[in-house]
Amino acid sequence: VQLVESGGGLVQPGGSLRLSCAVSGFTFRFYTMGWFRQAPGKEREIVAAINNGVPYYADSVKGRFTISRDNAKNTLYLQMNSLKPEDTAVYYCARYKRQGIVYGRAWSERDNYDHWGQGTQVTVSS
């Protein structure tokens, strides 16, 4: 199993970035996938997940970020608009620990993900 993020960088407040996560080694379309982030001195937190084709978001990014996937390309995306300095963090993609639909808010729990990428840095600063 391999997950490789790309697309991070330095952007000014109000700007946009699109992160990608290329996966291999498992049947991508069967799994819920998530994006997490970790800022310096803080715990890793959920940003968004896509579960059975349905997107879910943390309150802090609703209306600004969009998670999507291309099952034919084995790639997960995170489109980030209206970026704020508080969005600065290392962003990770992750695979949910089992196949199939995820119920309740289990999609938001970090411990329910079993494979992670190496992360990509996003810095929002003027």
N, C-alpha and C positions, 0 to 999 in steps of 0.2 A: 504494500500500500504506500503510495506516495502522493503528497499534496505540495504543490509549488505555487506560492503567491508571487504576483508581480503587479506593477503599476503604482506603487507608492512614490512619494516625493515631497517636495516643498511647494506649497501653494499659498496664495494670499487669502485672507479671510473673504468669504463670499465666493470663492472659486470652487472648482469641481475637479474630481479625480475619479477614475474608474479602476477598481482593483479586479484582478483576475486570479483564479485558482485553478490550475491545471491538475487533474487527478489521473492516477493510473493504479492498476493492481486490484481493482474491484469493480463491480457492476454499478457504476455511478447512479444510474437512474432509479435504483432500488432504495437509495438512502436519503434521508433528511440530511441537509448540509447547513452549516452555520458559519457566520462571521463573528469573531470576537475581537476585542482590543484590550491592550494593556498599556496604561500610561505609567510613567515613572512613579514608583512609590505606591501604586494602586494595584488592586487585584484585577485579574483578567475578567472582563465582563462581556455579556452577550451584546451584540449589535443587531443581528438579524438572523433569521433562519428561514429555510424554505422546506416545507413539509407537505408531501403529496401535492406539490404544485402551488401550495398556498403560502404566501409570504407572511412573516411575523417580524415585528420590530420592537426594539427597546423604545420607551417613550422619548428618550433623548434624541432619537434620530428620525422619528416618524415625520413624514412629510418632506424629508430632506434626502434620505437614502433609499435606494431601491435594490433589492436582492433579486437575482435572476439566475437561470441556469440554461445551458445548452447541452442537452444529453447526448446529442450527436457528436459534440466536440469534447465531451467529458470535462466541461469547464463551468465553474461557478463565478459569478460576477457580483460586484458591489459598486453601484453607481452612487457617488457621494456628491451632492450639490449643497450650495449655501454653507460651505464649510466654516467652522468656527475654531478659534484657538483651542477650545476645550476638546476638540476632536483629535488633537495631536496624540498619537499613540502608535504602538506597533500593532498591526492588524494581522489576525490569523484566520485562516479557514480551517474547518474541522468537520470530520465525519461523525454522524451519530452512531452510537454503539451497536445498533441492530437495524436490520432492514424493516421497511414497512412504515405504516402511519404512526405518528407520535401523538399521543393524547395529552390533554391538559396543557400544562406549561412545562412539561419535561424538556421541550425544545430549548428552553432558556437556561437549563442547568449545565454548567461547565463540566461537571463530573459525568454527564451522560454522553460525552464525546470521547472517542477512543483513538482517533488518529488526527494529527495536527500538522500543519505546514510549519515552515521555519519563520514565517512572519515577514511583513514588509512595513517599513517605517513611513508614516504619514505625519508631516509637520505642517501646521497651519500657522503662518506668521507673516507679518508685514515687514 
